[in-house]
Amino acid sequence: MATLRPLAVEDVLRVNGSRRFAAALAAASPFASLADALLAARRIWLNEVDVNGWLEAFAAHPAIGTTSPSVSKWSKEEQSAAISSATDSTAQELAEWNARYRDKFGFVFMICASGRTAPEVLAELKRRYSNRPIVELEGAAHEELKITELRLAKLFSSEAAAPTTSAEGHISQPDKAAGSSNRTRPPITTHVLDTALGSPASGIEVHLEMWKAVSSPPSFENKDFNGWTMLGSSITNNDGRSGQLMDIVDNVAPGFYRISFNTSKYAPSGFFPYVSIIFEIKKSQTTEHFHVPLLHSPFSFTTYRGS
């Protein structure tokens, strides 16, 4: 999916609040594909933006759990799982730890919250609070990069979906594929079943990624896995189901996806340190639902495409 026009600095500032980053990415546009934009964004953010630029981007984010009307639509979407799962006590504890974190490090707690529940976010905040400032600054910058990548994908999607003017001069809307509306869950979901115990596996960390490299697709011959970009992460609940791993969208982007499970923490004495499943969504399947479960035991695993 190519950008329809060069990006304006104001467009990019919705994605990342660093003016230096926004100016550099806008100057590098337009892009032939989202993958090209993501590669440019990563290069600029990590190699051209200094610490002051990082801090400027951090300052554009609300504290995690904030429900003020001034919070942007994208921030609300990204924090939806955390806000909806927060009890009064959890919300209060989040606010207290947010304040402690800012007092120690001088900037807002940065986390790519898409698909993460309030208890998950709070646990990560407490864990990272013990970091040294230089370690935490770098970690926060990588979380900002994850958010930037997610928002770039949204920016490309919204631009591609914008009305276009036909040769006759009237506004035409892109046709919506049959069956693509009114989703009640993300296009990609999962759950984990412990086949040794015959029960759901709770507490397993799950990551969902998409292949963004433009040189070649992942394959048996191409085992260089540097082209993956994180879409979301979660931890399975008592029913073995993960939280939301991606946004609820009518049409999922075609391409290669990888869903990974941290089985080593769940079964430390097992054979598999982690399990990764790679699958492809074709252009003809973008309105469908993809349920990719893991059936796991300490010494075996299997998967299938569910409904």
Backbone torsions as a table, in degrees:
resi	resn	phi	psi	omega
1	MET	NA	115.7	-178.6
2	ALA	-90.8	154.3	172.0
3	THR	-69.8	144.1	-177.3
4	LEU	-80.7	-15.2	-176.3
5	ARG	-160.0	165.5	172.9
6	PRO	-60.3	143.7	179.3
7	LEU	-75.7	138.6	173.1
8	ALA	-86.3	153.9	178.3
9	VAL	-56.7	-37.8	-179.9
10	GLU	-63.9	-34.0	176.1
11	ASP	-61.9	-47.3	-174.7
12	VAL	-70.8	-30.4	178.8
13	LEU	-65.2	-22.3	172.5
14	ARG	-70.0	-26.0	-177.9
15	VAL	-87.5	-40.9	-175.7
16	ASN	-150.6	129.0	-172.2
17	GLY	-80.0	2.4	177.5
18	SER	-81.5	121.2	-179.0
19	ARG	-67.4	-33.7	177.8
20	ARG	-65.0	-43.5	177.7
21	PHE	-63.4	-45.5	-176.9
22	ALA	-61.8	-42.4	-179.6
23	ALA	-65.5	-41.0	-177.6
24	ALA	-69.5	-41.6	-178.9
25	LEU	-70.9	-39.0	177.2
26	ALA	-62.3	-39.9	180.0
27	ALA	-66.4	-28.8	-178.9
28	ALA	-82.7	-12.7	-178.2
29	SER	-82.4	165.6	3.7
30	PRO	-79.4	164.8	-177.1
31	PHE	-114.3	145.8	-179.6
32	ALA	-71.4	-22.6	-178.3
33	SER	-159.0	165.4	174.5
34	LEU	-61.1	-38.4	179.6
35	ALA	-59.1	-40.8	177.9
36	ASP	-63.9	-41.0	179.2
37	ALA	-64.7	-40.4	-179.8
38	LEU	-65.8	-40.4	178.1
39	LEU	-64.4	-42.1	178.3
40	ALA	-65.1	-41.7	-179.5
41	ALA	-62.1	-44.1	179.7
42	ARG	-62.6	-44.7	-179.3
43	ARG	-62.0	-45.9	-177.7
44	ILE	-66.3	-45.9	-176.0
45	TRP	-64.2	-41.2	-174.9
46	LEU	-87.5	-24.3	-172.9
47	ASN	-114.9	-21.1	-174.2
48	GLU	-116.3	-22.3	-179.1
49	VAL	-92.5	128.8	-179.1
50	ASP	-87.9	-176.9	-177.3
51	VAL	-60.3	-38.5	178.7
52	ASN	-61.9	-37.4	176.5
53	GLY	-66.6	-39.6	176.1
54	TRP	-59.8	-48.2	-177.6
55	LEU	-64.0	-35.3	177.4
56	GLU	-63.6	-39.8	178.1
57	ALA	-67.2	-42.6	178.9
58	PHE	-58.0	-40.8	-175.0
59	ALA	-65.9	-17.0	-179.8
60	ALA	-80.7	-6.5	-177.8
61	HIS	-99.0	142.4	172.4
62	PRO	-76.1	158.2	174.0
63	ALA	-60.9	142.9	-178.5
64	ILE	-59.5	132.2	-178.9
65	GLY	94.8	-4.2	-179.9
66	THR	-69.6	134.3	-178.9
67	THR	-117.8	19.3	-179.4
68	SER	-61.4	144.7	177.9
69	PRO	-59.8	-21.3	-178.4
70	SER	-77.9	-10.0	180.0
71	VAL	-66.3	136.6	-176.4
72	SER	-66.3	159.6	179.8
73	LYS	-59.1	-43.4	-178.4
74	TRP	-66.3	-39.5	177.7
75	SER	-62.9	-40.5	178.6
76	LYS	-63.2	-41.6	178.8
77	GLU	-63.5	-43.6	-177.1
78	GLU	-66.9	-31.3	-178.0
79	GLN	-98.7	7.6	-173.1
80	SER	-60.0	-42.1	-179.1
81	ALA	-66.1	-39.9	-180.0
82	ALA	-66.7	-45.0	-177.3
83	ILE	-67.7	-41.4	-177.4
84	SER	-70.6	-23.5	-177.4
85	SER	-98.3	-0.4	-176.0
86	ALA	-84.2	124.0	169.9
87	THR	-80.0	170.7	178.9
88	ASP	-58.4	-41.2	-178.7
89	SER	-69.7	-39.0	178.9
90	THR	-66.3	-42.4	178.9
91	ALA	-61.5	-40.6	178.4
92	GLN	-65.3	-41.6	179.8
93	GLU	-67.4	-37.4	176.1
94	LEU	-60.7	-45.1	-179.9
95	ALA	-61.5	-41.8	-179.5
96	GLU	-65.9	-43.1	-178.9
97	TRP	-73.2	-32.1	173.7
98	ASN	-59.0	-43.7	-179.1
99	ALA	-66.2	-41.5	178.7
100	ARG	-63.9	-41.7	179.9
101	TYR	-62.2	-47.2	-179.0
102	ARG	-63.4	-38.7	178.5
103	ASP	-62.4	-36.9	-177.0
104	LYS	-78.6	-46.1	-170.8
105	PHE	-101.6	-20.7	177.6
106	GLY	87.8	6.3	177.0
107	PHE	-146.7	164.6	-177.3
108	VAL	-67.3	147.5	176.6
109	PHE	-64.7	119.6	-177.6
110	MET	-100.9	125.8	175.3
111	ILE	-153.0	138.7	173.5
112	CYS	-75.9	97.9	-167.8
113	ALA	-86.4	-2.8	-176.5
114	SER	-56.9	119.8	178.7
115	GLY	82.8	-2.3	-177.3
116	ARG	-95.5	136.8	177.6
117	THR	-80.7	165.8	179.6
118	ALA	-59.7	-45.1	177.7
119	PRO	-60.6	-36.0	177.9
120	GLU	-64.8	-45.3	-179.2
121	VAL	-63.6	-43.7	-179.1
122	LEU	-63.0	-41.8	178.8
123	ALA	-62.7	-40.8	179.5
124	GLU	-68.8	-38.2	178.3
125	LEU	-61.3	-45.4	179.8
126	LYS	-64.9	-39.8	-179.9
127	ARG	-64.1	-45.6	-176.0
128	ARG	-76.6	-17.4	178.9
129	TYR	-59.7	-27.9	-178.6
130	SER	-81.9	-5.3	-179.8
131	ASN	-66.4	155.5	169.1
132	ARG	-72.2	149.2	-176.0
133	PRO	-53.5	-41.2	-178.4
134	ILE	-67.1	-36.3	177.5
135	VAL	-67.8	-42.7	-177.9
136	GLU	-68.8	-36.7	177.8
137	LEU	-60.1	-45.1	179.6
138	GLU	-66.5	-41.1	177.8
139	GLY	-62.7	-41.4	178.4
140	ALA	-63.9	-37.1	178.6
141	ALA	-63.6	-37.4	178.5
142	HIS	-71.5	-33.6	174.6
143	GLU	-66.6	-40.1	175.8
144	GLU	-60.4	-38.7	179.3
145	LEU	-64.0	-40.5	177.5
146	LYS	-60.2	-44.7	179.3
147	ILE	-63.2	-42.4	179.3
148	THR	-59.3	-43.4	-179.9
149	GLU	-64.3	-42.3	178.1
150	LEU	-62.9	-42.1	-177.0
151	ARG	-73.7	-31.8	174.4
152	LEU	-61.3	-41.4	177.6
153	ALA	-61.5	-38.8	177.7
154	LYS	-67.5	-39.8	179.3
155	LEU	-62.2	-43.5	177.9
156	PHE	-64.1	-41.7	-179.3
157	SER	-64.0	-43.5	-178.3
158	SER	-68.4	-34.4	179.5
159	GLU	-69.9	-40.2	-180.0
160	ALA	-68.4	-28.0	-178.5
161	ALA	-87.7	-3.7	-177.5
162	ALA	-66.2	149.1	178.7
163	PRO	-60.7	145.6	177.6
164	THR	-119.5	154.4	-179.0
165	THR	-98.2	127.8	-178.7
166	SER	-82.6	174.4	-179.4
167	ALA	-62.6	-25.4	-179.8
168	GLU	-80.9	-6.5	175.5
169	GLY	92.6	1.0	178.9
170	HIS	-99.5	160.6	-178.0
171	ILE	-84.0	128.7	177.7
172	SER	-115.9	143.2	178.5
173	GLN	-103.3	140.6	176.5
174	PRO	-63.5	138.5	179.4
175	ASP	-67.0	139.1	176.6
176	LYS	-91.9	129.3	-177.8
177	ALA	-63.6	146.6	-179.1
178	ALA	-60.1	137.0	176.7
179	GLY	80.2	7.0	-173.9
180	SER	-94.5	-5.0	-174.6
181	SER	-98.7	164.6	171.7
182	ASN	61.6	39.2	172.6
183	ARG	-67.6	144.6	176.1
184	THR	-110.8	0.4	179.5
185	ARG	-150.6	163.2	178.5
186	PRO	-61.9	158.1	-179.6
187	PRO	-65.1	-24.3	-179.3
188	ILE	-121.8	124.9	179.2
189	THR	-135.4	170.4	179.1
190	THR	-156.2	165.6	166.2
191	HIS	-151.1	164.6	-178.5
192	VAL	-126.0	129.8	177.0
193	LEU	-114.8	128.3	175.3
194	ASP	-84.5	101.7	-175.4
195	THR	-74.1	-18.8	177.0
196	ALA	-72.6	-34.7	-179.5
197	LEU	-99.6	-15.8	-177.2
198	GLY	69.7	36.4	-177.6
199	SER	-148.0	163.0	177.0
200	PRO	-60.8	149.2	178.8
201	ALA	-102.0	110.8	-178.8
202	SER	-99.9	156.0	175.6
203	GLY	81.9	15.9	178.9
204	ILE	-94.7	126.6	177.5
205	GLU	-73.8	133.6	-176.9
206	VAL	-126.2	134.6	175.3
207	HIS	-120.6	139.9	172.7
208	LEU	-117.8	128.3	-178.7
209	GLU	-130.0	160.2	175.0
210	MET	-125.9	142.8	179.8
211	TRP	-77.0	119.4	-176.3
212	LYS	-112.4	-7.4	-177.9
213	ALA	-66.0	139.6	-175.9
214	VAL	-96.0	-14.6	-174.1
215	SER	-69.8	-44.1	-178.4
216	SER	-163.5	155.9	178.7
217	PRO	-78.5	160.5	175.0
218	PRO	-66.7	141.4	-179.2
219	SER	-156.1	174.2	178.6
220	PHE	-62.2	-34.9	-179.6
221	GLU	-80.7	-30.4	-177.9
222	ASN	-101.0	94.1	-176.1
223	LYS	-102.0	15.6	174.0
224	ASP	-82.6	104.4	-171.0
225	PHE	-97.4	33.7	-178.8
226	ASN	-83.9	-1.1	-174.9
227	GLY	-94.1	10.1	-176.9
228	TRP	-88.0	142.2	176.6
229	THR	-124.4	131.6	-177.1
230	MET	-68.1	132.7	173.7
231	LEU	-101.2	-35.2	-179.1
232	GLY	179.1	165.1	179.0
233	SER	-145.3	158.6	179.8
234	SER	-161.8	-179.1	176.3
235	ILE	-130.2	134.3	-176.6
236	THR	-64.4	143.2	-178.8
237	ASN	-89.6	-168.0	-176.9
238	ASN	-65.7	-17.6	176.7
239	ASP	-93.9	5.0	179.7
240	GLY	79.6	7.1	-176.2
241	ARG	-100.3	142.5	178.5
242	SER	-82.0	162.2	169.9
243	GLY	-73.5	-172.6	-177.8
244	GLN	-67.4	122.6	-177.1
245	LEU	-97.2	-12.9	178.7
246	MET	-157.1	169.9	180.0
247	ASP	-69.1	154.9	174.1
248	ILE	-82.8	108.9	-177.9
249	VAL	-127.3	152.5	179.9
250	ASP	-66.8	-42.8	-175.9
251	ASN	-124.4	115.6	177.5
252	VAL	-77.2	144.1	-178.9
253	ALA	-67.5	133.3	176.0
254	PRO	-68.4	153.4	178.8
255	GLY	144.3	-167.4	-177.7
256	PHE	-98.7	137.6	-179.7
257	TYR	-126.0	152.7	175.6
258	ARG	-132.1	127.7	175.8
259	ILE	-116.2	126.5	-172.7
260	SER	-123.7	145.3	-176.0
261	PHE	-125.4	128.5	179.6
262	ASN	-84.3	80.0	-175.2
263	THR	-77.6	-16.1	-177.9
264	SER	-66.7	-36.4	178.6
265	LYS	-71.5	-32.6	-179.0
266	TYR	-75.9	-41.6	-178.0
267	ALA	-130.9	77.9	-175.1
268	PRO	-58.1	-29.1	-178.6
269	SER	-91.5	4.2	-178.1
270	GLY	-76.5	177.2	-175.1
271	PHE	-85.0	-28.2	-172.2
272	PHE	-104.9	118.7	177.7
273	PRO	-69.4	-28.7	174.0
274	TYR	-161.9	165.6	177.4
275	VAL	-128.1	127.7	175.8
276	SER	-121.5	134.0	179.7
277	ILE	-120.7	122.7	179.5
278	ILE	-106.7	132.6	179.1
279	PHE	-143.7	162.2	-176.7
280	GLU	-117.9	133.7	171.7
281	ILE	-105.3	119.9	-176.1
282	LYS	-86.6	164.1	-176.6
283	LYS	-60.4	-28.4	-179.9
284	SER	-80.8	-2.7	-173.7
285	GLN	-115.3	10.7	-169.5
286	THR	-66.9	-17.8	179.4
287	THR	-95.6	-1.6	-175.9
288	GLU	-86.0	169.0	175.5
289	HIS	-105.2	142.5	-177.7
290	PHE	-125.6	107.9	176.4
291	HIS	-105.0	118.4	-174.0
292	VAL	-120.8	87.3	-176.4
293	PRO	-85.0	164.4	175.0
294	LEU	-121.0	125.9	172.6
295	LEU	-105.9	113.0	-165.7
296	HIS	-126.1	141.7	167.1
297	SER	-136.9	170.1	-177.0
298	PRO	-57.9	-24.8	-173.9
299	PHE	-127.9	15.5	176.0
300	SER	-162.5	160.4	172.2
301	PHE	-155.6	158.0	176.0
302	THR	-148.7	167.6	179.9
303	THR	-150.4	172.7	176.9
304	TYR	-164.1	167.2	172.3
305	ARG	-91.4	116.0	179.3
306	GLY	-98.3	-170.8	-177.1
307	SER	-115.4	NA	NA
